[in-house]
Amino acid sequence: MKTNGVVRKIDELGRIVIPMEFRNTLDLNARDSIQISLEDGRIILSKVMDSCIFCGSRDKLKSYRGKLVCGRCAADVKKKL
């Protein structure tokens, strides 16, 4: 893994600022969801990509009661109801 020497301090509330160059590279914007995990003593931040709750597809998503569903799964559910 490449490091580029960016150092940030943790503030009193436990927050850090992700450098703008990283946010731009990963297309991170205000209110985007980030997954935080631990791996071999490292904190890993990953952008959460929106996907269908049933099949994981990221195509043609629609929100239903706060959950994302793709068109194909929505049609399948509709047929079974």
Residue frames as a rotation matrix with the C-alpha (Angstrom) as fourth column:
MET 1
0.582 0.813 0.000 0.00
0.813 -0.582 0.000 0.00
0.000 0.000 -1.000 0.00
LYS 2
-0.302 -0.669 0.679 1.31
0.654 -0.664 -0.362 3.42
0.693 0.335 0.638 -0.94
THR 3
0.348 0.355 -0.868 1.44
0.853 -0.503 0.137 6.13
-0.388 -0.788 -0.478 1.70
ASN 4
0.171 -0.270 0.948 1.73
0.670 -0.674 -0.313 9.78
0.723 0.688 0.065 0.84
GLY 5
-0.652 -0.701 -0.289 2.63
0.661 -0.337 -0.671 11.23
0.373 -0.628 0.683 4.21
VAL 6
-0.176 0.649 0.740 -0.62
-0.248 -0.757 0.605 13.01
0.953 -0.077 0.294 5.07
VAL 7
-0.740 -0.085 -0.668 -0.96
0.602 0.359 -0.713 13.38
0.300 -0.929 -0.215 8.84
ARG 8
-0.067 0.769 0.636 -4.12
-0.209 -0.634 0.744 14.53
0.976 -0.084 0.203 10.60
LYS 9
-0.969 -0.176 0.171 -4.85
-0.188 0.084 -0.979 15.01
0.158 -0.981 -0.115 14.30
ILE 10
-0.285 0.894 -0.346 -7.96
0.741 0.435 0.512 13.64
0.608 -0.110 -0.786 15.98
ASP 11
-0.404 0.182 0.896 -10.03
-0.358 -0.933 0.028 16.44
0.842 -0.309 0.442 17.51
GLU 12
-0.788 0.059 0.612 -11.69
-0.613 0.013 -0.790 16.43
-0.054 -0.998 0.025 20.95
LEU 13
0.209 0.957 0.201 -14.78
-0.844 0.281 -0.457 14.67
-0.493 -0.074 0.867 19.56
GLY 14
-0.046 -0.325 0.944 -12.76
0.058 0.943 0.328 11.89
-0.997 0.070 -0.025 17.86
ARG 15
0.884 0.446 0.140 -13.08
0.180 -0.049 -0.982 13.35
-0.431 0.894 -0.123 14.36
ILE 16
-0.359 -0.933 -0.013 -10.51
0.373 -0.156 0.915 13.61
-0.856 0.324 0.404 11.60
VAL 17
0.454 0.427 -0.782 -10.63
-0.550 -0.557 -0.622 15.47
-0.702 0.712 -0.018 8.29
ILE 18
0.304 -0.315 0.899 -10.16
0.693 0.721 0.018 13.40
-0.654 0.618 0.437 5.15
PRO 19
-0.540 -0.602 -0.588 -7.92
0.064 -0.726 0.684 15.45
-0.839 0.332 0.431 2.83
MET 20
0.305 0.719 -0.624 -9.69
-0.546 -0.405 -0.734 17.03
-0.781 0.564 0.269 -0.15
GLU 21
-0.327 -0.477 -0.816 -7.44
-0.944 0.206 0.258 15.24
0.045 0.855 -0.517 -2.65
PHE 22
-0.978 0.033 0.205 -8.59
-0.008 0.981 -0.195 11.88
-0.207 -0.192 -0.959 -1.23
ARG 23
-0.189 0.982 -0.031 -12.25
0.100 -0.012 -0.995 12.94
-0.977 -0.191 -0.096 -1.25
ASN 24
0.203 0.225 -0.953 -11.96
-0.839 -0.461 -0.287 14.10
-0.504 0.858 0.095 -4.86
THR 25
-0.701 -0.559 -0.443 -10.16
-0.707 0.628 0.326 10.93
0.095 0.542 -0.835 -5.98
LEU 26
-0.939 0.338 0.053 -12.82
0.308 0.903 -0.298 8.70
-0.149 -0.264 -0.953 -4.38
ASP 27
-0.553 0.752 0.359 -15.73
-0.048 -0.459 0.887 11.02
0.832 0.473 0.290 -5.27
LEU 28
-0.387 0.375 -0.842 -16.67
0.915 0.271 -0.300 11.40
0.115 -0.887 -0.448 -1.61
ASN 29
-0.420 0.343 0.840 -19.18
0.021 -0.922 0.386 14.12
0.907 0.180 0.380 -0.82
ALA 30
-0.796 0.222 0.563 -20.89
-0.605 -0.316 -0.731 15.49
0.016 -0.922 0.386 2.26
ARG 31
0.116 0.885 0.451 -23.42
-0.902 0.285 -0.326 12.97
-0.417 -0.369 0.831 3.63
ASP 32
0.166 -0.132 -0.977 -21.88
-0.607 0.767 -0.207 9.98
0.777 0.628 0.047 1.78
SER 33
0.912 0.146 0.383 -21.71
-0.394 0.569 0.722 6.81
-0.113 -0.809 0.577 3.86
ILE 34
-0.021 -0.970 -0.244 -18.30
-0.790 0.165 -0.590 5.43
0.612 0.180 -0.770 4.84
GLN 35
0.887 0.181 -0.425 -17.64
0.064 0.863 0.501 1.94
0.457 -0.471 0.754 6.17
ILE 36
0.176 -0.828 0.533 -15.04
-0.924 -0.325 -0.200 1.85
0.338 -0.457 -0.822 8.96
SER 37
0.952 0.095 -0.292 -13.25
-0.023 0.971 0.239 -1.44
0.307 -0.221 0.926 9.61
LEU 38
0.390 -0.854 0.344 -10.11
-0.782 -0.109 0.614 -2.75
-0.487 -0.508 -0.710 11.29
GLU 39
0.974 -0.166 -0.157 -7.57
0.038 0.795 -0.605 -4.87
0.225 0.583 0.781 9.45
ASP 40
0.318 -0.915 -0.249 -4.18
0.824 0.397 -0.405 -5.92
0.469 -0.076 0.880 10.82
GLY 41
-0.094 -0.340 -0.936 -4.10
0.875 -0.477 0.086 -3.01
-0.476 -0.810 0.342 13.26
ARG 42
-0.978 -0.193 0.082 -5.13
0.207 -0.813 0.544 -0.45
-0.038 0.549 0.835 10.62
ILE 43
-0.122 0.948 -0.293 -8.31
0.121 -0.279 -0.953 1.58
-0.985 -0.152 -0.080 10.31
ILE 44
-0.861 -0.092 0.500 -9.76
0.489 0.122 0.864 1.14
-0.141 0.988 -0.060 6.82
LEU 45
-0.223 0.791 -0.570 -12.24
-0.235 -0.611 -0.756 3.66
-0.946 -0.035 0.322 5.41
SER 46
-0.868 0.010 0.497 -14.27
0.454 0.420 0.786 2.58
-0.201 0.907 -0.369 2.38
LYS 47
-0.687 0.677 -0.264 -16.96
-0.719 -0.687 0.107 4.40
-0.109 0.263 0.959 0.45
VAL 48
-0.473 0.643 0.602 -20.28
0.211 0.746 -0.631 2.57
-0.855 -0.172 -0.489 0.69
MET 49
-0.947 0.177 -0.268 -21.78
-0.303 -0.224 0.926 2.06
0.104 0.958 0.266 -2.73
ASP 50
-0.169 0.966 0.194 -25.58
-0.803 -0.021 -0.596 2.05
-0.571 -0.256 0.780 -2.95
SER 51
-0.879 -0.073 -0.471 -26.95
-0.363 0.743 0.563 -1.32
0.309 0.666 -0.679 -4.05
CYS 52
0.094 0.961 -0.259 -30.14
-0.582 0.264 0.769 -3.36
0.808 0.078 0.584 -4.11
ILE 53
-0.108 -0.099 0.989 -30.89
-0.977 0.192 -0.087 -4.99
-0.182 -0.976 -0.118 -0.74
PHE 54
0.750 0.478 0.457 -31.82
-0.402 0.878 -0.258 -8.25
-0.525 0.010 0.851 -2.49
CYS 55
0.887 -0.328 0.325 -29.29
0.461 0.676 -0.575 -8.84
-0.031 0.660 0.751 -5.29
GLY 56
0.163 -0.878 -0.450 -26.58
0.550 -0.297 0.780 -6.20
-0.819 -0.375 0.435 -4.76
SER 57
0.021 -0.099 0.995 -27.11
0.977 -0.207 -0.042 -4.60
0.211 0.973 0.092 -8.19
ARG 58
-0.470 -0.214 -0.856 -26.33
0.475 -0.879 -0.041 -0.89
-0.744 -0.426 0.515 -8.52
ASP 59
-0.950 0.126 0.287 -28.48
0.232 -0.330 0.915 -0.35
0.210 0.935 0.285 -11.64
LYS 60
-0.406 0.862 0.304 -31.74
-0.147 -0.390 0.909 1.62
0.902 0.325 0.285 -11.68
LEU 61
-0.748 0.057 -0.661 -32.21
0.631 0.371 -0.682 1.80
0.206 -0.927 -0.314 -7.91
LYS 62
-0.068 0.763 0.643 -35.38
-0.152 -0.645 0.749 3.10
0.986 -0.047 0.160 -6.33
SER 63
-0.936 -0.229 0.268 -35.99
-0.271 -0.018 -0.962 3.80
0.226 -0.973 -0.045 -2.69
TYR 64
0.076 0.961 -0.265 -38.83
-0.110 0.273 0.956 1.97
0.991 -0.043 0.126 -0.96
ARG 65
0.931 0.365 -0.029 -39.43
0.024 0.018 1.000 2.63
0.365 -0.931 0.008 2.74
GLY 66
0.665 -0.717 0.209 -35.82
-0.685 -0.474 0.553 3.69
-0.298 -0.511 -0.806 3.18
LYS 67
0.072 -0.613 0.787 -34.36
0.101 0.790 0.605 0.67
-0.992 0.036 0.119 1.36
LEU 68
-0.187 -0.209 -0.960 -32.89
-0.886 -0.386 0.257 0.53
-0.424 0.899 -0.114 -2.15
VAL 69
0.115 0.308 0.944 -34.34
0.191 0.926 -0.326 -1.97
-0.975 0.218 0.048 -4.62
CYS 70
-0.867 -0.411 -0.282 -33.39
-0.213 -0.207 0.955 -2.45
-0.451 0.888 0.092 -8.30
GLY 71
-0.231 0.821 -0.522 -36.09
-0.967 -0.251 0.032 -2.57
-0.105 0.513 0.852 -10.98
ARG 72
-0.360 0.045 -0.932 -35.68
-0.421 0.883 0.205 -6.30
0.832 0.467 -0.299 -11.57
CYS 73
-0.898 0.005 -0.440 -36.11
0.366 0.563 -0.741 -7.24
0.244 -0.826 -0.507 -7.90
ALA 74
-0.706 0.697 -0.129 -39.01
-0.469 -0.596 -0.651 -4.81
-0.531 -0.399 0.748 -7.51
ALA 75
-0.143 0.648 -0.748 -40.75
-0.929 0.174 0.328 -6.52
0.342 0.742 0.577 -10.43
ASP 76
-0.575 -0.124 -0.809 -40.05
-0.004 0.989 -0.148 -9.97
0.818 -0.082 -0.569 -8.93
VAL 77
-0.956 0.230 -0.182 -41.50
0.188 0.005 -0.982 -8.93
-0.225 -0.973 -0.048 -5.57
LYS 78
-0.493 0.811 -0.316 -44.54
-0.797 -0.566 -0.209 -7.39
-0.348 0.149 0.925 -7.24
LYS 79
-0.284 0.347 -0.894 -45.23
-0.628 0.637 0.447 -10.67
0.724 0.688 0.037 -9.12
LYS 80
-0.677 -0.096 -0.730 -45.16
0.310 0.862 -0.400 -12.67
0.668 -0.497 -0.554 -5.89
LEU 81
-0.936 0.348 -0.056 -47.56
-0.102 -0.421 -0.901 -10.43
-0.337 -0.838 0.430 -4.00
